[in-house]
Amino acid sequence: MMGVALPQPLLIPIPAFDDDRGVLWVVDWEESPLPFVPKRFYHIRNTHPGVKRGCHAHWREGECVLALNGSFTVLTDDSVTKTEYRLDHPGVALYIPPMTWLELYAFSDGAVCGVLASQRYDPEDYCRDYEHFLCIRRDSRAVNSSREESRRVAPDGDESSPEESRRKGTPP
């Protein structure tokens, strides 16, 4: 039986205003298309050929990655599915949910990667060991799956867990 699904990476269009002066892309915190209110912004530039950035997951932090200039590839990995995204337009952000492995590579000349983060910097929020990440994700899938399997349908058709049954006074 499937466990509770964690959020998946998602491409998010950034609102743009275009006129004869150029194009302005806006992320307004009050009416943001992002799934969180950003607490931090940083950017990566001047990367060298063949370099990889990221190579980690966050326990709690979500991020939105944008190609502010040029292009680069983003690999996301939820321990079941690996997906590559080629970001090459500043009007599209890639949402990276917590507990998703992230790698950035194949930066074009002059590429600038911007990142909006849901949390302030916390070194304890980083998982930098891929094998540890895979173990944690496998364990979380197993826990979610066993929770689903432990749910039962009561005679009255009410779905409840063993803990809920005990509180209600019915046997699990």
C-alpha positions as CSV (number, residue, x, y, z in Angstrom):
1,M,0.0,0.0,0.0
2,M,1.3,3.5,-0.8
3,G,2.4,5.9,2.0
4,V,1.5,9.5,2.2
5,A,3.0,11.3,-0.7
6,L,5.5,14.1,-0.1
7,P,5.3,17.2,-2.3
8,Q,6.9,16.9,-5.7
9,P,9.1,19.5,-7.6
10,L,6.9,21.9,-9.5
11,L,7.6,24.5,-12.3
12,I,6.0,27.8,-11.3
13,P,5.4,30.7,-13.7
14,I,6.6,34.1,-12.3
15,P,4.3,37.0,-13.2
16,A,5.9,39.4,-15.8
17,F,5.2,42.9,-16.9
18,D,6.4,43.7,-20.4
19,D,6.5,47.1,-22.1
20,D,8.9,49.1,-24.4
21,R,11.3,49.5,-21.5
22,G,11.8,45.7,-21.0
23,V,10.4,42.9,-18.9
24,L,9.9,43.0,-15.1
25,W,9.4,39.7,-13.3
26,V,7.9,40.1,-9.8
27,V,7.5,37.9,-6.8
28,D,5.3,39.8,-4.4
29,W,5.3,38.1,-0.9
30,E,1.6,39.0,-0.3
31,E,0.3,37.5,-3.6
32,S,3.2,35.1,-4.3
33,P,2.8,32.1,-6.7
34,L,5.4,30.4,-4.5
35,P,4.3,27.7,-2.0
36,F,6.0,29.7,0.9
37,V,7.0,33.2,1.9
38,P,10.8,33.5,1.2
39,K,13.0,34.2,4.1
40,R,16.3,34.2,2.2
41,F,17.6,34.9,-1.3
42,Y,21.0,33.9,-2.7
43,H,22.5,33.5,-6.2
44,I,25.3,31.4,-7.8
45,R,27.4,32.8,-10.6
46,N,30.9,32.4,-12.2
47,T,30.7,28.6,-12.1
48,H,33.5,26.7,-13.9
49,P,32.9,24.1,-16.6
50,G,32.0,20.7,-15.2
51,V,31.2,22.0,-11.7
52,K,28.2,20.6,-9.7
53,R,26.4,22.7,-7.1
54,G,23.8,21.7,-4.6
55,C,24.4,18.0,-4.0
56,H,22.2,18.0,-0.9
57,A,18.7,17.8,0.4
58,H,17.0,19.9,3.1
59,W,15.1,18.5,6.1
60,R,12.7,21.4,6.4
61,E,13.6,24.1,3.8
62,G,11.8,24.4,0.5
63,E,13.5,26.3,-2.4
64,C,12.5,28.0,-5.6
65,V,15.4,27.9,-8.2
66,L,15.5,30.4,-11.1
67,A,17.8,30.9,-14.1
68,L,18.2,34.7,-13.8
69,N,20.7,34.6,-16.7
70,G,21.8,31.8,-19.1
71,S,20.8,28.2,-18.4
72,F,21.7,25.2,-16.2
73,T,20.3,21.7,-15.4
74,V,18.6,20.8,-12.1
75,L,18.4,17.2,-11.1
76,T,15.8,16.4,-8.4
77,D,15.6,13.0,-6.7
78,D,12.9,11.9,-4.2
79,S,14.6,8.4,-3.9
80,V,12.1,6.9,-6.3
81,T,12.2,9.2,-9.3
82,K,15.0,11.3,-10.7
83,T,14.0,14.2,-12.9
84,E,16.1,16.7,-14.9
85,Y,14.9,20.2,-15.6
86,R,16.7,22.6,-17.9
87,L,16.1,26.1,-16.6
88,D,16.7,28.8,-19.2
89,H,14.2,31.5,-18.6
90,P,13.9,33.9,-15.6
91,G,10.1,33.7,-15.8
92,V,9.9,30.2,-14.4
93,A,10.9,28.9,-11.0
94,L,11.4,25.3,-10.0
95,Y,10.0,24.5,-6.6
96,I,12.2,22.0,-4.7
97,P,10.3,20.7,-1.6
98,P,12.0,19.6,1.6
99,M,13.5,16.1,1.5
100,T,14.3,16.3,-2.2
101,W,17.9,15.7,-3.4
102,L,19.1,18.6,-5.6
103,E,22.0,18.9,-8.0
104,L,22.8,21.8,-10.4
105,Y,25.2,21.4,-13.3
106,A,25.8,22.1,-17.0
107,F,25.9,25.8,-16.4
108,S,26.1,27.9,-19.6
109,D,28.6,30.8,-19.8
110,G,27.3,33.7,-17.8
111,A,24.6,31.6,-16.0
112,V,23.2,33.1,-12.8
113,C,21.1,30.9,-10.6
114,G,18.9,32.6,-8.1
115,V,17.3,30.8,-5.1
116,L,14.4,31.8,-2.9
117,A,14.5,29.8,0.3
118,S,11.7,29.2,2.8
119,Q,14.1,29.2,5.8
120,R,17.0,31.3,7.0
121,Y,20.4,29.5,6.7
122,D,20.8,26.6,9.1
123,P,23.7,24.2,8.6
124,E,21.7,21.5,10.6
125,D,19.0,21.6,7.9
126,Y,21.3,20.1,5.2
127,C,21.6,16.4,4.4
128,R,24.8,16.2,2.3
129,D,25.2,12.4,2.3
130,Y,23.2,10.8,-0.6
131,E,23.2,7.3,1.0
132,H,21.9,8.7,4.3
133,F,19.2,10.6,2.3
134,L,18.1,7.4,0.6
135,C,17.9,5.6,3.9
136,I,15.8,8.4,5.5
137,R,13.5,8.5,2.5
138,R,13.1,4.7,2.5
139,D,12.4,4.7,6.2
140,S,9.8,7.5,5.8
141,R,8.0,5.6,3.0
142,A,8.0,2.4,5.2
143,V,6.6,4.3,8.2
144,N,3.9,6.0,6.0
145,S,3.1,2.6,4.4
146,S,2.8,0.8,7.8
147,R,0.5,3.7,9.1
148,E,-1.8,3.2,6.1
149,E,-1.8,-0.6,6.6
150,S,-2.6,-0.2,10.3
151,R,-5.7,1.7,9.5
152,R,-8.8,-0.4,9.5
153,V,-12.5,0.1,8.7
154,A,-14.7,-0.2,11.7
155,P,-18.0,-2.0,11.6
156,D,-19.8,1.3,11.2
157,G,-17.6,2.1,8.1
158,D,-15.5,4.6,10.1
159,E,-11.8,4.3,9.1
160,S,-9.6,4.5,12.2
161,S,-6.1,3.6,13.4
162,P,-5.4,1.3,16.4
163,E,-4.7,4.4,18.5
164,E,-8.1,5.9,17.6
165,S,-9.8,2.6,18.3
166,R,-8.3,2.5,21.8
167,R,-9.5,6.1,22.4
168,K,-13.0,5.2,21.2
169,G,-12.9,2.0,23.3
170,T,-13.2,-0.4,20.4
171,P,-10.6,-3.2,19.8
172,P,-8.1,-2.6,17.0
